[in-house]
Amino acid sequence: TKMKIAISGDCLSVFTSAYPVRGMLLELIKQRQDDLFIIFYTQRPRPKMLKSFFEQLHALPNVKTRYFKWNRYVVGLQRFLTLSNYFPIDNSYDIFINPSYLEYVRAFKGVQIANITDLSILHSQASIPHAKIWKLQNKFAKSFYFRLKDLNVVSISEYTKQDIHRYFKRVNTRINVIYNGIDDFWFDNHYIENSLTNQYQNRAYFIWWGFMSRRKNLINMLLAYEELVKEKCEVPDMLIIGNIAEHLKKEITPLMERNAKIIHLPFQEEYVLKTLVKNSKGLIFPSFYEGFGLPVIEAYSQGVPVACSNVTSLPEIANGFSFLFDPNNRIEIKEAFLHLLNFNKESNSPLLIQYARQFTYKKAAEAYNKLINKMV
């Protein structure tokens, strides 16, 4: 065995519509077959939908699991206070990695790498209970982490890296940009034919998918779409896929219910989603804040055009292939819908697909691999 690598594993149980950490880590472990990965967990139930992922992860021959002796609440408090005394790693380990969050083990003298996606909580863009308390905690914790010279931080976009330098006065950590990958199923040629996908196969519609929170700016999008429908008779339907955050239900549900051209579906199985995206007129993505914006690359992978906000990381990730608009300007959002209708798929889709192929789990793991080799 070349190296012994400790992984902070609780982040792997997070369930969202897309979570690239899991795919990247699987690829990284496969690429470093001579190294031993010890994944540390607290004792807690895992989401049933992630059963196959954990079976695949724990079946890898160079993976072992360990559990903290402290319960999840004690560990959670230690993490909240940036203490990390619960982490039983010593100098027999070569590297500590938290592949999703900022974390630092004070007693450990080896290489430490931690990830950051964005500063959404500090910019009051996170939709979480007790947001003011979490904002204070985040400011305290991140101020501590970014002052550390022996912590290596991985940012998922150049925007997030620059945002860190703008927000914090003292940044001593090395910040490395490693872009997210999207799931491998987006790149295969498999599509689903069932009653749902057949229903929309020959039907014109725009699409949006994800978790509906306030920072996704769906209110402005739906109001702009409503105005567009009133102005033009032949506007495609609007298909929205995903669950609604509790704080948004009272506002967004009436908007969707009063317009027959807006269709809301719950989260779909991955190949159903891919098929619906493939057959759409394009993605409208009006977020106020994104650290990366996975749906942009997912849409590109299907040769589908994108119109997205001109703020935060989105212009960087869209890379000149999307129609950009001010997320606060409904006139511009209406123009974005019309832009998607004029997209020439025959000539432009191959460019989108080629660009999207840069964003795979394998590529992300290769970049992580290079960083590890540079650090040790």
Helices and strands as residue ranges (DSSP letters): E 4-8, G 10-13, H 20-31, E 36-41, G 48-50, H 51-58, E 63-67, H 72-80, E 95-98, E 111-116, H 131-145, E 151-155, H 158-167, E 174-177, G 184-187, H 195-200, E 205-209, G 214-216, H 218-231, E 237-241, G 246-248, H 249-257, E 262-265, H 270-278, E 283-285, H 294-301, E 306-309, H 314-318, E 323-325, H 330-341, H 345-356, H 361-375
